Amino acid sequence: MASTTLLPAENPQKSILEDGVFCAEDPIVGKRVDEIAQKGFPFKTEEGLDFCKLNTLDDKVNKENDMCKGYINI
């Protein structure tokens, strides 16, 4: 079972291997999440799909993070 403790972003490989995710605070993404939360998380809409794409596949931090390159095709 995955732990509920958030591991520091400095060690994303350990977190991904053990829990399947890693967490790093990002105020820009946080603001985007707050905005879409106010709309009820409409992920099954064009806007929701754009949100997911923007914050995962198109995210500059993900593209520059060598750790992510081994887990997603960019």
C-alpha positions as CSV (number, residue, x, y, z in Angstrom):
1,M,0.0,0.0,0.0
2,A,1.3,3.5,-0.9
3,S,2.4,5.7,2.0
4,T,0.5,8.8,2.8
5,T,3.6,10.8,3.5
6,L,4.6,13.2,0.8
7,L,8.3,12.7,-0.1
8,P,10.4,15.7,-0.9
9,A,10.6,16.6,-4.6
10,E,14.4,16.2,-4.3
11,N,13.9,12.4,-4.4
12,P,11.3,11.8,-7.1
13,Q,12.7,8.5,-8.2
14,K,12.2,6.9,-4.8
15,S,8.7,8.3,-4.5
16,I,7.8,7.1,-8.0
17,L,9.2,3.6,-7.5
18,E,7.6,3.2,-4.0
19,D,4.3,5.1,-4.4
20,G,3.9,5.6,-8.1
21,V,3.8,9.4,-7.7
22,F,5.9,12.3,-6.4
23,C,4.8,15.7,-5.2
24,A,6.4,19.1,-5.6
25,E,4.7,22.3,-4.6
26,D,4.3,24.7,-7.5
27,P,2.4,28.0,-6.9
28,I,1.5,28.4,-10.6
29,V,0.0,24.9,-10.9
30,G,-1.7,25.4,-7.5
31,K,-3.4,28.5,-8.8
32,R,-4.6,26.6,-11.9
33,V,-5.9,23.8,-9.7
34,D,-7.8,26.3,-7.5
35,E,-9.4,27.8,-10.6
36,I,-10.6,24.5,-12.0
37,A,-11.7,23.3,-8.6
38,Q,-14.1,26.3,-8.4
39,K,-15.6,25.0,-11.6
40,G,-16.2,21.5,-10.2
41,F,-13.2,19.8,-11.9
42,P,-14.8,19.5,-15.4
43,F,-12.2,17.0,-16.7
44,K,-14.5,15.4,-19.2
45,T,-14.7,18.7,-21.1
46,E,-12.4,20.4,-23.6
47,E,-11.3,22.8,-20.9
48,G,-10.6,19.9,-18.5
49,L,-8.5,18.0,-21.0
50,D,-6.6,21.2,-21.8
51,F,-5.9,21.6,-18.1
52,C,-4.6,18.0,-17.8
53,K,-2.4,18.5,-20.9
54,L,-1.1,21.8,-19.8
55,N,-0.1,20.6,-16.3
56,T,1.4,17.3,-17.3
57,L,2.5,16.8,-20.9
58,D,3.2,20.5,-21.6
59,D,4.6,21.4,-18.2
60,K,8.1,22.8,-18.5
61,V,9.2,21.3,-15.2
62,N,8.2,17.9,-16.3
63,K,10.0,18.3,-19.6
64,E,13.2,19.5,-18.0
65,N,13.2,16.9,-15.2
66,D,15.4,14.0,-16.2
67,M,13.6,11.8,-13.7
68,C,10.3,12.1,-15.5
69,K,11.9,11.2,-18.9
70,G,12.2,7.6,-17.8
71,Y,8.5,7.4,-17.0
72,I,6.7,9.4,-19.7
73,N,7.4,9.9,-23.3
74,I,7.9,13.6,-24.0
